[in-house]
Each structure stands twice: as C-alpha cells, then as structure tokens.
Amino acid sequence: MQSADICGRMGRSEELSDFQRGTVVGCHMCKKSVREISALLNLPRSTVSAVILKWKRGGITTALPRSGRPHKLKEEDRQVLEKVALENCSPSVEALTAEFQTASGASVSPRTVRRELHEMGFRGRVSRYNKPKGGEKAEKKQAAPSQDNAKVDVSRLDLRVGRIISTVQLPETDGLYVEQVDVGETCPRTVVSELAKHIPLDQMQNRMAVLLCNLKPAKTRGVVSQAMVMCARSPDKVEILEPPSGAAPGDRVIFPSFPGEPDKELNPKNKVWEQVLPDLRTSDQCVATYKGAAFEVACKGVCKAQTMSDSEIK
C-alpha cells in the first residue's frame, strides 16, 4: 500500500518530501507523540518536531527551497537543452550552458546543465555528445506499461473505505477542511476537502467515508492532499458517501461488472478521472453507481448517499 511503502522508505539521511511531511502531521493529529512518530517513521525527533512546529505556526507542510541548491529545469527547457547538446559541438559545458541560455532564456549554472545532461543519458566529452541510447529509448516507448493505453473505466480508480479520524479547519480559509483519514495503511492520509461550507465540523469527526486514493497528491494552501473524499453533490448540497455497515478502513470498493486492478497513481495526462467522472451518479435509491453498477464492498453491501438521489458524484 502506498503510505506504508513511503513510510518504510523514510531514511534518516534523506530530505522529506511534501507527502512525507504530510504523513508526519497526520500522525501528530492522531495524537501520536514525537517519540512515537520518530520510531514509526524512522526519523530523527528533531526532524519530526520541526515539521510539526511549522504546521502549528503556519498550517503548511511544504519544504522551502534551500539557498544555493541548483533548480531542476522545466520539461520544455530540458528538451531545448537536449537539442542544443546534440546540434552544437560545444567545446565545454560552460560554452554549452551559454548556448542553452541564449536558446531558452533560462538562467542556470554549468553545474545544473551538467547534472541535467547526465540524467538524460549524455556521457563523456561535451564536444562528442551523440543521441543517448536512441534505440533503447524507442524500445522503452514500445515496451512502456500498457496501463496508460488500457481501457478507461472505474476499475482504474483506487476507491477504498476510510475512517475520518479527525478534522480541522484549514487556517485562514472558510471553506476547507484538513482531515486525517485511516484507509487501512500504516499511517493516516492527509486530505484537504472543500466541505466546510456544507458539513459542520462536528460531523467530520470519526466517521466512515469512501476515498479515492490514487489521484496524484496535490498541494492546497501549502498542505499536500493525499486522497479525495467522495461525495454526492448538487449546486446547493453535499453528502459524503457512506460505506455499508461492517465495512472497515482499507476495504476496496469494487464493481463486478468492471473487473481490473487500479492504477498505482493516475497519470493526469491520461485524464482517466475526468473520463470516468461523468458516469458517477447516485441512483433513485441513493446508491452510488458507475454506469448503473453499484459501488460495492465485497460481502458487505453497497455505498450510498444519505438522501441525495440522481446526483453527480465527485
């Protein structure tokens, strides 16, 4: 499972990602002590304390850039750099950097250019650069995971039962909640939801819900959201989908008519979520459905809205 894997990879010598910082805050909001979080995530207590303190002061978990650290290039700049490296037999990396800056308008150091070229596969003297492993690139493209081109239906979504452990208002907002949600993993996930104008805070504590768990983590007001609470919606009303009685955090929501394994993480470029979304609705019995097939938890029942029938789900 994703969060468990990430927690297992947290090393003491590595800088924390925004996702990992969110995990630390999630554990803190679940009433775990600094000592417990340090032991659970294999992190120095000083690191845990610093992340929590930053959250308390500003409500953010984002890492600020260090001065002096070379910035990575944007993808379009990387393409320009590759073209310059292949077409111009520059005598040195400094000369290549100057040519790249002229072509792209980007301001970077020779050190950054050298690192980016190395990551693209360029080796040896700058003046002798050739297309790096062209045949391999073509083969990799042909042998790329077929999941990107697989059929697009609800089976691509990682929908799970979750328990909202605790919820707080996101500082300096009137419409956003930050929830800590147990989805059956080692650590709770941090979730940012636009529910504060529709659902009272006291109804967001210790309640069951359905979570979409494989959207790409997204940052909102400095907080990285690691899932999405699924709701029935109309222009003036929102209801959280409720799992069947007896469902437990981590239980998969399945669709027998649409078998398949979910993507590990949905690639935004493929717009799988956007293509599935229009077919998600509640039935006239308030049952959550995809193309008429119910959101089902095996051997436990179906997921429903409380009162909202024939409404969109997102």
C-alpha distance (Angstrom), angle and dihedral (degrees) to the residues before:
residue distance angle dihedral
M1 . . .
Q2 3.77 . .
S3 3.82 103.9 .
A4 3.79 92.8 41.0
D5 3.79 90.0 52.9
I6 3.77 92.3 48.2
C7 3.78 92.7 48.9
G8 3.78 88.9 50.7
R9 3.80 91.4 53.9
M10 3.81 96.2 50.5
G11 3.75 102.8 117.5
R12 3.78 126.6 -169.7
S13 3.78 92.7 -125.2
E14 3.83 97.9 48.9
E15 3.79 127.4 86.9
L16 3.78 113.2 -115.0
S17 3.78 119.8 -109.6
D18 3.82 120.8 -135.6
F19 3.80 88.0 -102.9
Q20 3.81 91.4 55.1
R21 3.79 92.2 46.7
G22 3.79 88.3 53.6
T23 3.79 89.0 52.6
V24 3.81 90.7 54.1
V25 3.81 90.6 51.1
G26 3.80 90.1 46.5
C27 3.79 91.4 54.9
H28 3.81 90.1 47.0
M29 3.82 91.6 52.3
C30 3.78 88.5 51.3
K31 3.83 87.3 63.5
K32 3.79 96.5 -104.6
S33 3.79 115.6 149.5
V34 3.80 125.0 -122.2
R35 3.80 88.5 -107.6
E36 3.82 91.8 52.5
I37 3.82 93.6 46.7
S38 3.80 90.7 47.6
A39 3.81 91.2 53.1
L40 3.82 94.4 42.1
L41 3.80 96.0 50.0
N42 3.82 98.5 30.2
L43 3.80 92.6 -120.8
P44 3.82 132.5 138.8
R45 3.79 112.2 -99.0
S46 3.80 89.6 -125.3
T47 3.81 90.2 59.4
V48 3.80 92.4 48.2
S49 3.82 91.4 47.8
A50 3.81 92.2 49.2
V51 3.81 93.1 51.6
I52 3.82 92.2 48.0
L53 3.82 92.5 46.4
K54 3.80 91.0 51.9
W55 3.80 89.5 50.6
K56 3.82 92.3 50.1
R57 3.79 93.4 48.4
G58 3.78 100.4 44.4
G59 3.78 109.5 4.3
I60 3.81 91.5 -118.6
T61 3.78 135.5 116.8
T62 3.79 98.8 -173.1
A63 3.80 118.1 126.1
L64 3.79 113.4 -125.8
P65 3.81 116.0 -132.1
R66 3.80 116.0 -101.0
S67 3.76 117.7 -120.9
G68 3.77 111.6 -108.6
R69 3.81 95.6 22.2
P70 3.82 110.6 130.5
H71 3.78 111.6 -116.4
K72 3.78 120.9 -126.7
L73 3.78 116.0 -117.4
K74 3.77 124.4 -111.8
E75 3.78 115.4 -107.2
E76 3.80 92.9 -107.1
D77 3.82 90.2 52.0
R78 3.80 90.6 49.5
Q79 3.81 88.8 55.3
V80 3.80 90.5 51.2
L81 3.81 90.6 48.5
E82 3.80 92.2 51.1
K83 3.82 90.7 50.2
V84 3.81 92.3 49.0
A85 3.80 91.9 47.8
L86 3.81 92.3 51.3
E87 3.79 98.7 42.3
N88 3.82 101.4 39.1
C89 3.80 119.7 58.2
S90 3.80 93.3 -150.2
P91 3.82 116.0 -171.3
S92 3.81 94.0 -136.4
V93 3.79 143.1 9.3
E94 3.81 88.7 -106.8
A95 3.80 91.2 57.4
L96 3.79 90.6 45.4
T97 3.81 89.5 51.0
A98 3.81 90.9 53.2
E99 3.81 91.5 50.1
F100 3.79 91.1 47.6
Q101 3.80 92.3 50.2
T102 3.79 90.4 51.1
A103 3.81 91.9 49.6
S104 3.81 97.9 43.5
G105 3.79 106.3 24.9
A106 3.82 88.7 -131.6
S107 3.80 119.6 137.3
V108 3.80 110.6 -137.5
S109 3.77 138.7 144.6
P110 3.83 125.9 -112.4
R111 3.79 87.1 -113.2
T112 3.81 91.2 59.6
V113 3.82 91.2 46.0
R114 3.80 91.2 50.7
R115 3.81 91.7 49.7
E116 3.79 93.8 47.7
L117 3.81 91.9 49.2
H118 3.79 90.4 49.1
E119 3.81 90.5 52.5
M120 3.83 89.2 50.5
G121 3.79 90.4 55.4
F122 3.81 101.9 -101.4
R123 3.80 112.6 145.6
G124 3.80 137.3 175.6
R125 3.80 128.9 15.7
V126 3.79 117.8 2.1
S127 3.82 91.8 -131.8
R128 3.81 91.1 58.1
Y129 3.79 100.5 48.3
N130 3.79 114.5 144.1
K131 3.76 132.2 179.5
P132 3.84 101.9 -66.0
K133 3.74 113.4 -120.1
G134 3.79 94.7 -33.0
G135 3.79 94.5 174.4
E136 3.79 90.8 49.7
K137 3.79 91.6 51.4
A138 3.79 91.1 53.3
E139 3.78 91.3 47.9
K140 3.79 91.8 48.6
K141 3.78 90.7 51.7
Q142 3.79 91.1 50.8
A143 3.78 92.2 45.2
A144 3.82 94.5 43.2
P145 3.81 115.0 133.0
S146 3.76 108.8 -74.5
Q147 3.83 89.9 -141.0
D148 3.81 90.8 90.2
N149 3.81 89.2 59.5
A150 3.79 96.1 35.9
K151 3.77 122.8 118.5
V152 3.78 113.2 -71.7
D153 3.78 114.2 -126.8
V154 3.79 139.9 118.4
S155 3.83 92.8 -75.4
R156 3.82 87.4 77.1
L157 3.83 90.0 65.7
D158 3.80 120.8 88.2
L159 3.80 98.9 -140.3
R160 3.79 115.7 175.8
V161 3.76 141.2 170.0
G162 3.79 111.7 -106.3
R163 3.78 138.5 -179.6
I164 3.79 117.0 -136.5
I165 3.80 100.4 -137.0
S166 3.80 98.4 -175.7
T167 3.78 139.7 -12.0
V168 3.79 133.8 -158.7
Q169 3.78 133.2 179.7
L170 3.79 111.6 -100.8
P171 3.82 105.4 -112.6
E172 3.81 116.2 -99.2
T173 3.82 94.3 10.2
D174 3.80 132.7 99.6
G175 3.79 99.7 -162.0
L176 3.80 106.9 40.7
Y177 3.79 132.0 85.8
V178 3.80 127.3 -168.9
E179 3.80 111.2 -147.4
Q180 3.78 132.2 -171.5
V181 3.81 106.4 -144.3
D182 3.79 131.2 -169.4
V183 3.82 108.6 -144.3
G184 3.79 96.0 168.3
E185 3.81 97.4 -82.3
T186 3.79 132.4 119.3
C187 3.81 92.3 -99.8
P188 3.80 129.6 32.4
R189 3.78 117.9 -110.3
T190 3.79 124.0 -119.9
V191 3.81 111.6 -127.9
V192 3.80 128.5 -174.6
S193 3.82 113.7 -155.6
E194 3.80 134.7 179.6
L195 3.79 92.4 -134.0
A196 3.80 104.4 109.8
K197 3.82 93.3 97.4
H198 3.80 92.9 50.5
I199 3.81 109.3 34.2
P200 3.84 124.6 42.8
L201 3.79 116.2 -119.1
D202 3.81 93.5 -118.0
Q203 3.82 89.5 59.0
M204 3.82 90.4 55.6
Q205 3.80 95.5 65.0
N206 3.82 122.9 98.3
R207 3.79 96.9 -13.9
M208 3.77 133.7 138.7
A209 3.79 121.8 -114.1
V210 3.80 144.8 160.1
L211 3.82 115.4 -104.4
L212 3.80 132.2 -163.6
C213 3.81 100.4 -141.1
N214 3.80 107.0 179.7
L215 3.78 104.2 60.8
K216 3.78 112.0 119.0
P217 3.84 107.5 -92.5
A218 3.80 109.0 -99.0
K219 3.78 131.0 -160.6
T220 3.81 119.7 -127.0
R221 3.80 119.3 -179.1
G222 3.80 89.1 -21.9
V223 3.83 94.8 -50.0
V224 3.81 119.1 111.2
S225 3.80 111.4 -133.9
Q226 3.80 112.5 -150.1
A227 3.82 101.5 -171.9
M228 3.81 142.8 3.1
V229 3.79 129.9 -113.3
M230 3.81 108.5 -129.8
C231 3.80 114.8 -131.8
A232 3.77 141.6 173.5
R233 3.81 107.2 -120.3
S234 3.76 142.8 -167.0
P235 3.82 127.9 167.9
D236 3.81 91.7 -89.9
K237 3.81 105.3 23.2
V238 3.81 140.5 51.6
E239 3.82 130.0 -172.8
I240 3.80 126.5 -176.9
L241 3.82 112.2 -125.3
E242 3.79 110.8 -110.8
P243 3.83 122.0 -142.3
P244 3.81 118.6 -135.0
S245 3.79 120.5 -85.6
G246 3.79 111.3 -82.3
A247 3.82 95.1 27.4
A248 3.81 114.6 136.5
P249 3.80 132.8 -151.4
G250 3.80 109.0 -81.9
D251 3.82 96.1 27.6
R252 3.81 109.7 140.1
V253 3.78 120.1 -120.5
I254 3.79 105.4 -136.1
F255 3.79 140.1 -172.2
P256 3.84 111.4 -152.7
S257 3.81 90.0 -163.7
F258 3.80 89.6 57.2
P259 3.83 107.5 43.1
G260 3.78 122.5 -175.9
E261 3.78 145.0 97.6
P262 3.81 120.3 -83.4
D263 3.79 122.4 -114.8
K264 3.79 114.0 -96.7
E265 3.81 86.6 -126.2
L266 3.79 126.7 -4.1
N267 3.78 111.9 -115.5
P268 3.82 106.9 -131.6
K269 3.82 90.2 -148.2
N270 3.81 91.2 63.4
K271 3.83 92.5 51.9
V272 3.80 93.3 -146.7
W273 3.80 92.6 153.1
E274 3.80 92.0 48.7
Q275 3.82 91.0 52.0
V276 3.81 94.8 47.4
L277 3.82 95.6 43.3
P278 3.85 99.4 77.0
D279 3.83 90.9 59.3
L280 3.81 95.2 53.2
R281 3.83 110.5 100.5
T282 3.76 142.4 137.5
S283 3.80 116.9 -108.8
D284 3.80 126.3 -127.0
Q285 3.82 84.9 -89.5
C286 3.84 91.6 54.1
V287 3.83 91.3 -109.0
A288 3.81 114.0 147.8
T289 3.81 109.6 -119.2
Y290 3.80 145.1 174.4
K291 3.82 111.7 -148.5
G292 3.80 87.5 -22.0
A293 3.84 95.0 -49.8
A294 3.81 112.6 121.2
F295 3.81 125.3 -120.6
E296 3.81 96.1 -110.5
V297 3.80 134.1 -170.3
A298 3.81 106.7 -155.9
C299 3.80 113.7 -101.8
K300 3.83 91.3 -9.2
G301 3.79 108.0 74.2
V302 3.79 141.5 -108.9
C303 3.80 134.8 -47.1
K304 3.79 118.3 -113.1
A305 3.77 145.1 178.9
Q306 3.79 116.1 -120.4
T307 3.81 99.1 -120.4
M308 3.79 109.1 -20.4
S309 3.79 113.9 108.5
D310 3.81 127.4 -179.4
S311 3.80 91.2 12.8
E312 3.78 132.0 137.5
I313 3.80 119.2 -102.3
K314 3.78 125.1 -141.1
